[in-house]
Amino acid sequence: MAQLKSASILEQMGLYLPTDAGKEISKKIGLVYQINIAPKKIGVDEEIYIIDLKKGEVKKGPYEDGKPDATFSFTDDDFLKIATGKMNPQIAFMRGAMKIKGSLSAAQKFTPDIFPKPSKM
């Protein structure tokens, strides 16, 4: 199975959340997101990640402490576009590039602002 491009963004996020800037985001949002990322087609061969903005951590695998506040499904490419700010989450949702389960108010707080900015070379 090919390595998802999104995996590196989620790894970076896992390193970012324990920093002061990351802790600010966790404090501000305080929600748990489950991210299902499919290599090509939503719902097929998905990899599951948890972005826990209560504990400030990113984990691979389903959420074990109850239910996430919102669950998102994307393809690898679309997740990348949203996380890097190249695609607006609302537009992605309307186009069917992103599926959401759970609380819509929680989902609305899922914006590119929660991701670490890629360091400029």
CNS distance restraints for C-alpha pairs under 8 A (distance, minus, plus):
assign (resid   2 and name CA) (resid  39 and name CA) 7.99 0.50 0.50
assign (resid   3 and name CA) (resid   7 and name CA) 7.31 0.50 0.50
assign (resid   4 and name CA) (resid   8 and name CA) 7.83 0.50 0.50
assign (resid   4 and name CA) (resid  39 and name CA) 6.59 0.50 0.50
assign (resid   4 and name CA) (resid  76 and name CA) 6.32 0.50 0.50
assign (resid   5 and name CA) (resid   9 and name CA) 7.53 0.50 0.50
assign (resid   5 and name CA) (resid  76 and name CA) 6.46 0.50 0.50
assign (resid   5 and name CA) (resid  77 and name CA) 7.57 0.50 0.50
assign (resid   5 and name CA) (resid  80 and name CA) 7.30 0.50 0.50
assign (resid   6 and name CA) (resid  10 and name CA) 6.35 0.50 0.50
assign (resid   6 and name CA) (resid  37 and name CA) 7.84 0.50 0.50
assign (resid   6 and name CA) (resid  76 and name CA) 5.87 0.50 0.50
assign (resid   6 and name CA) (resid  77 and name CA) 7.72 0.50 0.50
assign (resid   6 and name CA) (resid  79 and name CA) 6.71 0.50 0.50
assign (resid   6 and name CA) (resid  80 and name CA) 5.81 0.50 0.50
assign (resid   7 and name CA) (resid  11 and name CA) 6.09 0.50 0.50
assign (resid   8 and name CA) (resid  12 and name CA) 6.13 0.50 0.50
assign (resid   9 and name CA) (resid  13 and name CA) 6.14 0.50 0.50
assign (resid   9 and name CA) (resid  80 and name CA) 7.82 0.50 0.50
assign (resid   9 and name CA) (resid  83 and name CA) 7.84 0.50 0.50
assign (resid  10 and name CA) (resid  14 and name CA) 6.18 0.50 0.50
assign (resid  10 and name CA) (resid  58 and name CA) 6.96 0.50 0.50
assign (resid  11 and name CA) (resid  15 and name CA) 6.53 0.50 0.50
assign (resid  11 and name CA) (resid  58 and name CA) 7.53 0.50 0.50
assign (resid  12 and name CA) (resid  16 and name CA) 6.07 0.50 0.50
assign (resid  12 and name CA) (resid 116 and name CA) 7.27 0.50 0.50
assign (resid  13 and name CA) (resid  17 and name CA) 6.06 0.50 0.50
assign (resid  13 and name CA) (resid  58 and name CA) 6.99 0.50 0.50
assign (resid  13 and name CA) (resid 115 and name CA) 6.33 0.50 0.50
assign (resid  13 and name CA) (resid 116 and name CA) 6.17 0.50 0.50
assign (resid  14 and name CA) (resid  18 and name CA) 7.57 0.50 0.50
assign (resid  14 and name CA) (resid  57 and name CA) 5.60 0.50 0.50
assign (resid  14 and name CA) (resid  58 and name CA) 4.88 0.50 0.50
assign (resid  14 and name CA) (resid  59 and name CA) 7.79 0.50 0.50
assign (resid  15 and name CA) (resid  19 and name CA) 7.56 0.50 0.50
assign (resid  16 and name CA) (resid  21 and name CA) 7.59 0.50 0.50
assign (resid  16 and name CA) (resid  22 and name CA) 5.50 0.50 0.50
assign (resid  16 and name CA) (resid 116 and name CA) 6.48 0.50 0.50
assign (resid  17 and name CA) (resid  21 and name CA) 7.29 0.50 0.50
assign (resid  17 and name CA) (resid  22 and name CA) 3.82 0.50 0.50
assign (resid  17 and name CA) (resid  23 and name CA) 5.80 0.50 0.50
assign (resid  17 and name CA) (resid  25 and name CA) 7.84 0.50 0.50
assign (resid  17 and name CA) (resid  26 and name CA) 7.48 0.50 0.50
assign (resid  17 and name CA) (resid  56 and name CA) 5.34 0.50 0.50
assign (resid  17 and name CA) (resid  57 and name CA) 6.19 0.50 0.50
assign (resid  18 and name CA) (resid  22 and name CA) 5.81 0.50 0.50
assign (resid  18 and name CA) (resid  23 and name CA) 6.05 0.50 0.50
assign (resid  18 and name CA) (resid  56 and name CA) 6.38 0.50 0.50
assign (resid  18 and name CA) (resid  57 and name CA) 7.43 0.50 0.50
assign (resid  19 and name CA) (resid  23 and name CA) 6.11 0.50 0.50
assign (resid  20 and name CA) (resid  24 and name CA) 6.32 0.50 0.50
assign (resid  21 and name CA) (resid  25 and name CA) 6.68 0.50 0.50
assign (resid  22 and name CA) (resid  26 and name CA) 6.42 0.50 0.50
assign (resid  22 and name CA) (resid  56 and name CA) 7.42 0.50 0.50
assign (resid  23 and name CA) (resid  27 and name CA) 6.06 0.50 0.50
assign (resid  23 and name CA) (resid  56 and name CA) 6.66 0.50 0.50
assign (resid  24 and name CA) (resid  28 and name CA) 6.09 0.50 0.50
assign (resid  25 and name CA) (resid  29 and name CA) 6.03 0.50 0.50
assign (resid  25 and name CA) (resid  30 and name CA) 7.96 0.50 0.50
assign (resid  25 and name CA) (resid  53 and name CA) 7.38 0.50 0.50
assign (resid  25 and name CA) (resid 114 and name CA) 6.41 0.50 0.50
assign (resid  26 and name CA) (resid  30 and name CA) 5.19 0.50 0.50
assign (resid  26 and name CA) (resid  31 and name CA) 7.65 0.50 0.50
assign (resid  26 and name CA) (resid  53 and name CA) 4.40 0.50 0.50
assign (resid  26 and name CA) (resid  54 and name CA) 5.89 0.50 0.50
assign (resid  26 and name CA) (resid  55 and name CA) 7.47 0.50 0.50
assign (resid  26 and name CA) (resid  56 and name CA) 5.79 0.50 0.50
assign (resid  27 and name CA) (resid  53 and name CA) 7.52 0.50 0.50
assign (resid  27 and name CA) (resid  54 and name CA) 7.38 0.50 0.50
assign (resid  29 and name CA) (resid  53 and name CA) 6.51 0.50 0.50
assign (resid  29 and name CA) (resid  54 and name CA) 7.84 0.50 0.50
assign (resid  29 and name CA) (resid 109 and name CA) 7.07 0.50 0.50
assign (resid  30 and name CA) (resid  52 and name CA) 7.96 0.50 0.50
assign (resid  30 and name CA) (resid  53 and name CA) 4.94 0.50 0.50
assign (resid  30 and name CA) (resid  54 and name CA) 4.52 0.50 0.50
assign (resid  31 and name CA) (resid  52 and name CA) 6.53 0.50 0.50
assign (resid  31 and name CA) (resid  53 and name CA) 5.07 0.50 0.50
assign (resid  31 and name CA) (resid  54 and name CA) 5.63 0.50 0.50
assign (resid  31 and name CA) (resid  68 and name CA) 7.74 0.50 0.50
assign (resid  31 and name CA) (resid  69 and name CA) 6.10 0.50 0.50
assign (resid  31 and name CA) (resid 106 and name CA) 7.03 0.50 0.50
assign (resid  32 and name CA) (resid  50 and name CA) 7.08 0.50 0.50
assign (resid  32 and name CA) (resid  51 and name CA) 5.93 0.50 0.50
assign (resid  32 and name CA) (resid  52 and name CA) 4.44 0.50 0.50
assign (resid  32 and name CA) (resid  53 and name CA) 5.53 0.50 0.50
assign (resid  32 and name CA) (resid  54 and name CA) 6.52 0.50 0.50
assign (resid  32 and name CA) (resid  68 and name CA) 5.04 0.50 0.50
assign (resid  32 and name CA) (resid  69 and name CA) 5.32 0.50 0.50
assign (resid  32 and name CA) (resid  70 and name CA) 6.94 0.50 0.50
assign (resid  33 and name CA) (resid  50 and name CA) 5.71 0.50 0.50
assign (resid  33 and name CA) (resid  51 and name CA) 5.08 0.50 0.50
assign (resid  33 and name CA) (resid  52 and name CA) 6.21 0.50 0.50
assign (resid  33 and name CA) (resid  53 and name CA) 7.75 0.50 0.50
assign (resid  33 and name CA) (resid  68 and name CA) 5.51 0.50 0.50
assign (resid  33 and name CA) (resid  69 and name CA) 5.98 0.50 0.50
assign (resid  33 and name CA) (resid  70 and name CA) 5.21 0.50 0.50
assign (resid  33 and name CA) (resid  71 and name CA) 5.69 0.50 0.50
assign (resid  33 and name CA) (resid  72 and name CA) 7.50 0.50 0.50
assign (resid  34 and name CA) (resid  48 and name CA) 6.95 0.50 0.50
assign (resid  34 and name CA) (resid  49 and name CA) 5.81 0.50 0.50
assign (resid  34 and name CA) (resid  50 and name CA) 4.54 0.50 0.50
assign (resid  34 and name CA) (resid  51 and name CA) 6.28 0.50 0.50
assign (resid  34 and name CA) (resid  62 and name CA) 7.31 0.50 0.50
assign (resid  34 and name CA) (resid  63 and name CA) 7.07 0.50 0.50
assign (resid  34 and name CA) (resid  68 and name CA) 6.08 0.50 0.50
assign (resid  34 and name CA) (resid  70 and name CA) 6.41 0.50 0.50
assign (resid  34 and name CA) (resid  71 and name CA) 4.51 0.50 0.50
assign (resid  34 and name CA) (resid  72 and name CA) 6.20 0.50 0.50
assign (resid  35 and name CA) (resid  48 and name CA) 5.70 0.50 0.50
assign (resid  35 and name CA) (resid  49 and name CA) 5.08 0.50 0.50
assign (resid  35 and name CA) (resid  50 and name CA) 6.07 0.50 0.50
assign (resid  35 and name CA) (resid  51 and name CA) 7.41 0.50 0.50
assign (resid  35 and name CA) (resid  71 and name CA) 5.86 0.50 0.50
assign (resid  35 and name CA) (resid  72 and name CA) 4.97 0.50 0.50
assign (resid  35 and name CA) (resid  73 and name CA) 6.01 0.50 0.50
assign (resid  35 and name CA) (resid  74 and name CA) 7.73 0.50 0.50
assign (resid  36 and name CA) (resid  46 and name CA) 5.72 0.50 0.50
assign (resid  36 and name CA) (resid  47 and name CA) 5.62 0.50 0.50
assign (resid  36 and name CA) (resid  48 and name CA) 4.58 0.50 0.50
assign (resid  36 and name CA) (resid  49 and name CA) 6.45 0.50 0.50
assign (resid  36 and name CA) (resid  71 and name CA) 7.44 0.50 0.50
assign (resid  36 and name CA) (resid  72 and name CA) 6.01 0.50 0.50
assign (resid  36 and name CA) (resid  73 and name CA) 4.58 0.50 0.50
assign (resid  36 and name CA) (resid  74 and name CA) 6.33 0.50 0.50
assign (resid  37 and name CA) (resid  42 and name CA) 7.31 0.50 0.50
assign (resid  37 and name CA) (resid  46 and name CA) 5.05 0.50 0.50
assign (resid  37 and name CA) (resid  47 and name CA) 5.19 0.50 0.50
assign (resid  37 and name CA) (resid  48 and name CA) 6.39 0.50 0.50
assign (resid  37 and name CA) (resid  73 and name CA) 5.93 0.50 0.50
assign (resid  37 and name CA) (resid  74 and name CA) 5.14 0.50 0.50
assign (resid  37 and name CA) (resid  75 and name CA) 5.40 0.50 0.50
assign (resid  37 and name CA) (resid  76 and name CA) 5.65 0.50 0.50
assign (resid  37 and name CA) (resid  79 and name CA) 7.41 0.50 0.50
assign (resid  38 and name CA) (resid  42 and name CA) 5.39 0.50 0.50
assign (resid  38 and name CA) (resid  43 and name CA) 6.59 0.50 0.50
assign (resid  38 and name CA) (resid  44 and name CA) 5.99 0.50 0.50
assign (resid  38 and name CA) (resid  45 and name CA) 5.81 0.50 0.50
assign (resid  38 and name CA) (resid  46 and name CA) 4.19 0.50 0.50
assign (resid  38 and name CA) (resid  47 and name CA) 6.35 0.50 0.50
assign (resid  38 and name CA) (resid  73 and name CA) 7.66 0.50 0.50
assign (resid  38 and name CA) (resid  74 and name CA) 6.27 0.50 0.50
assign (resid  38 and name CA) (resid  75 and name CA) 4.60 0.50 0.50
assign (resid  38 and name CA) (resid  76 and name CA) 5.71 0.50 0.50
assign (resid  39 and name CA) (resid  44 and name CA) 7.73 0.50 0.50
assign (resid  39 and name CA) (resid  45 and name CA) 6.98 0.50 0.50
assign (resid  39 and name CA) (resid  46 and name CA) 6.98 0.50 0.50
assign (resid  39 and name CA) (resid  75 and name CA) 5.76 0.50 0.50
assign (resid  39 and name CA) (resid  76 and name CA) 5.28 0.50 0.50
assign (resid  39 and name CA) (resid  77 and name CA) 7.97 0.50 0.50
assign (resid  40 and name CA) (resid  44 and name CA) 7.58 0.50 0.50
assign (resid  40 and name CA) (resid  75 and name CA) 5.66 0.50 0.50
assign (resid  40 and name CA) (resid  76 and name CA) 6.89 0.50 0.50
assign (resid  41 and name CA) (resid  75 and name CA) 5.96 0.50 0.50
assign (resid  42 and name CA) (resid  46 and name CA) 7.31 0.50 0.50
assign (resid  42 and name CA) (resid  73 and name CA) 6.36 0.50 0.50
assign (resid  42 and name CA) (resid  74 and name CA) 5.85 0.50 0.50
assign (resid  42 and name CA) (resid  75 and name CA) 5.69 0.50 0.50
assign (resid  43 and name CA) (resid  73 and name CA) 7.56 0.50 0.50
assign (resid  47 and name CA) (resid  60 and name CA) 7.90 0.50 0.50
assign (resid  47 and name CA) (resid  61 and name CA) 7.50 0.50 0.50
assign (resid  48 and name CA) (resid  60 and name CA) 5.97 0.50 0.50
assign (resid  48 and name CA) (resid  61 and name CA) 5.03 0.50 0.50
assign (resid  48 and name CA) (resid  62 and name CA) 5.97 0.50 0.50
assign (resid  49 and name CA) (resid  58 and name CA) 6.99 0.50 0.50
assign (resid  49 and name CA) (resid  59 and name CA) 5.62 0.50 0.50
assign (resid  49 and name CA) (resid  60 and name CA) 4.34 0.50 0.50
assign (resid  49 and name CA) (resid  61 and name CA) 5.40 0.50 0.50
assign (resid  49 and name CA) (resid  62 and name CA) 6.62 0.50 0.50
assign (resid  50 and name CA) (resid  58 and name CA) 5.51 0.50 0.50
assign (resid  50 and name CA) (resid  59 and name CA) 5.12 0.50 0.50
assign (resid  50 and name CA) (resid  60 and name CA) 6.21 0.50 0.50
assign (resid  50 and name CA) (resid  61 and name CA) 6.89 0.50 0.50
assign (resid  50 and name CA) (resid  62 and name CA) 6.70 0.50 0.50
assign (resid  50 and name CA) (resid  63 and name CA) 6.24 0.50 0.50
assign (resid  51 and name CA) (resid  56 and name CA) 7.70 0.50 0.50
assign (resid  51 and name CA) (resid  57 and name CA) 6.18 0.50 0.50
assign (resid  51 and name CA) (resid  58 and name CA) 4.62 0.50 0.50
assign (resid  51 and name CA) (resid  59 and name CA) 6.74 0.50 0.50
assign (resid  52 and name CA) (resid  56 and name CA) 5.48 0.50 0.50
assign (resid  52 and name CA) (resid  57 and name CA) 5.20 0.50 0.50
assign (resid  52 and name CA) (resid  58 and name CA) 5.97 0.50 0.50
assign (resid  52 and name CA) (resid  59 and name CA) 7.93 0.50 0.50
assign (resid  53 and name CA) (resid  57 and name CA) 6.73 0.50 0.50
assign (resid  63 and name CA) (resid  67 and name CA) 6.87 0.50 0.50
assign (resid  63 and name CA) (resid  68 and name CA) 6.64 0.50 0.50
assign (resid  68 and name CA) (resid 102 and name CA) 7.70 0.50 0.50
assign (resid  69 and name CA) (resid 102 and name CA) 5.94 0.50 0.50
assign (resid  69 and name CA) (resid 103 and name CA) 5.94 0.50 0.50
assign (resid  69 and name CA) (resid 106 and name CA) 6.20 0.50 0.50
assign (resid  69 and name CA) (resid 107 and name CA) 7.89 0.50 0.50
assign (resid  70 and name CA) (resid 100 and name CA) 6.85 0.50 0.50
assign (resid  70 and name CA) (resid 101 and name CA) 5.65 0.50 0.50
assign (resid  70 and name CA) (resid 102 and name CA) 4.44 0.50 0.50
assign (resid  70 and name CA) (resid 103 and name CA) 5.53 0.50 0.50
assign (resid  70 and name CA) (resid 104 and name CA) 7.44 0.50 0.50
assign (resid  70 and name CA) (resid 106 and name CA) 6.18 0.50 0.50
assign (resid  70 and name CA) (resid 107 and name CA) 5.80 0.50 0.50
assign (resid  71 and name CA) (resid 100 and name CA) 5.64 0.50 0.50
assign (resid  71 and name CA) (resid 101 and name CA) 5.02 0.50 0.50
assign (resid  71 and name CA) (resid 102 and name CA) 6.25 0.50 0.50
assign (resid  72 and name CA) (resid  98 and name CA) 6.62 0.50 0.50
assign (resid  72 and name CA) (resid  99 and name CA) 5.51 0.50 0.50
assign (resid  72 and name CA) (resid 100 and name CA) 4.70 0.50 0.50
assign (resid  72 and name CA) (resid 101 and name CA) 6.55 0.50 0.50
assign (resid  73 and name CA) (resid  98 and name CA) 5.58 0.50 0.50
assign (resid  73 and name CA) (resid  99 and name CA) 4.97 0.50 0.50
assign (resid  73 and name CA) (resid 100 and name CA) 6.59 0.50 0.50
assign (resid  74 and name CA) (resid  78 and name CA) 6.09 0.50 0.50
assign (resid  74 and name CA) (resid  79 and name CA) 5.66 0.50 0.50
assign (resid  74 and name CA) (resid  97 and name CA) 6.27 0.50 0.50
assign (resid  74 and name CA) (resid  98 and name CA) 5.01 0.50 0.50
assign (resid  74 and name CA) (resid  99 and name CA) 6.80 0.50 0.50
assign (resid  75 and name CA) (resid  79 and name CA) 6.16 0.50 0.50
assign (resid  75 and name CA) (resid  97 and name CA) 7.40 0.50 0.50
assign (resid  75 and name CA) (resid  98 and name CA) 7.92 0.50 0.50
assign (resid  76 and name CA) (resid  80 and name CA) 6.29 0.50 0.50
assign (resid  77 and name CA) (resid  81 and name CA) 6.37 0.50 0.50
assign (resid  78 and name CA) (resid  82 and name CA) 6.22 0.50 0.50
assign (resid  78 and name CA) (resid  87 and name CA) 7.75 0.50 0.50
assign (resid  78 and name CA) (resid  92 and name CA) 7.88 0.50 0.50
assign (resid  78 and name CA) (resid  97 and name CA) 6.61 0.50 0.50
assign (resid  78 and name CA) (resid  98 and name CA) 7.78 0.50 0.50
assign (resid  79 and name CA) (resid  83 and name CA) 5.97 0.50 0.50
assign (resid  80 and name CA) (resid  84 and name CA) 6.04 0.50 0.50
assign (resid  81 and name CA) (resid  85 and name CA) 6.09 0.50 0.50
assign (resid  81 and name CA) (resid  86 and name CA) 4.78 0.50 0.50
assign (resid  81 and name CA) (resid  87 and name CA) 5.21 0.50 0.50
assign (resid  82 and name CA) (resid  86 and name CA) 5.84 0.50 0.50
assign (resid  82 and name CA) (resid  87 and name CA) 4.77 0.50 0.50
assign (resid  82 and name CA) (resid  88 and name CA) 6.20 0.50 0.50
assign (resid  82 and name CA) (resid  89 and name CA) 6.15 0.50 0.50
assign (resid  82 and name CA) (resid  92 and name CA) 7.99 0.50 0.50
assign (resid  82 and name CA) (resid 111 and name CA) 7.86 0.50 0.50
assign (resid  82 and name CA) (resid 112 and name CA) 6.35 0.50 0.50
assign (resid  83 and name CA) (resid 111 and name CA) 7.65 0.50 0.50
assign (resid  83 and name CA) (resid 112 and name CA) 5.05 0.50 0.50
assign (resid  83 and name CA) (resid 115 and name CA) 6.31 0.50 0.50
assign (resid  84 and name CA) (resid 112 and name CA) 6.41 0.50 0.50
assign (resid  84 and name CA) (resid 115 and name CA) 7.76 0.50 0.50
assign (resid  84 and name CA) (resid 117 and name CA) 7.51 0.50 0.50
assign (resid  84 and name CA) (resid 118 and name CA) 7.80 0.50 0.50
assign (resid  85 and name CA) (resid 112 and name CA) 5.46 0.50 0.50
assign (resid  87 and name CA) (resid  91 and name CA) 7.23 0.50 0.50
assign (resid  87 and name CA) (resid  92 and name CA) 6.73 0.50 0.50
assign (resid  88 and name CA) (resid  92 and name CA) 6.18 0.50 0.50
assign (resid  89 and name CA) (resid  93 and name CA) 6.12 0.50 0.50
assign (resid  89 and name CA) (resid  98 and name CA) 7.68 0.50 0.50
assign (resid  89 and name CA) (resid 111 and name CA) 6.86 0.50 0.50
assign (resid  90 and name CA) (resid  94 and name CA) 6.27 0.50 0.50
assign (resid  91 and name CA) (resid  95 and name CA) 6.11 0.50 0.50
assign (resid  92 and name CA) (resid  96 and name CA) 6.18 0.50 0.50
assign (resid  92 and name CA) (resid  97 and name CA) 4.82 0.50 0.50
assign (resid  92 and name CA) (resid  98 and name CA) 5.53 0.50 0.50
assign (resid  93 and name CA) (resid  97 and name CA) 5.73 0.50 0.50
assign (resid  93 and name CA) (resid  98 and name CA) 4.73 0.50 0.50
assign (resid  93 and name CA) (resid  99 and name CA) 6.33 0.50 0.50
assign (resid  93 and name CA) (resid 100 and name CA) 7.87 0.50 0.50
assign (resid  94 and name CA) (resid  98 and name CA) 8.00 0.50 0.50
assign (resid 100 and name CA) (resid 104 and name CA) 7.91 0.50 0.50
assign (resid 100 and name CA) (resid 107 and name CA) 7.38 0.50 0.50
assign (resid 102 and name CA) (resid 106 and name CA) 7.92 0.50 0.50
assign (resid 102 and name CA) (resid 107 and name CA) 7.77 0.50 0.50
assign (resid 103 and name CA) (resid 107 and name CA) 6.17 0.50 0.50
assign (resid 104 and name CA) (resid 108 and name CA) 6.13 0.50 0.50
assign (resid 105 and name CA) (resid 109 and name CA) 6.91 0.50 0.50
assign (resid 106 and name CA) (resid 110 and name CA) 7.11 0.50 0.50
assign (resid 110 and name CA) (resid 114 and name CA) 7.00 0.50 0.50
assign (resid 111 and name CA) (resid 115 and name CA) 7.94 0.50 0.50
